[in-house]
Amino acid sequence: QNCWVQKGGAFTGEVSAEMLVNLGIPWVILGHSERRALLKETNEFVGDKVAYALSQGLKVIACVG
């Protein structure tokens, strides 16, 4: 239900797009209301995540509203 916004790095607790691709997981959900509310993820940040996930070959379910 999430992936990090950039390649790799030491982001404890986060899942990278590369990890999902390597595991054969084709889809990711980004912008879920819980992450927006609890972690204060902005539209701009979610947009960056969507762009990066797509660039890595993932299919994206982008939550809006």
PEMOBEL-V188205 format. One line per field, one symbol per residue. phi: phi as a letter, one per 30 degrees, with the letter a starting at -180 (. if undefined). Layout:
# PEMOBEL-V188205
phi->???
This chain:
# PEMOBEL-V188205
phi->.aaddbdhjccejccdeddddddiddcbcbieedddddchddedddedddeddddcjdcbccdbj
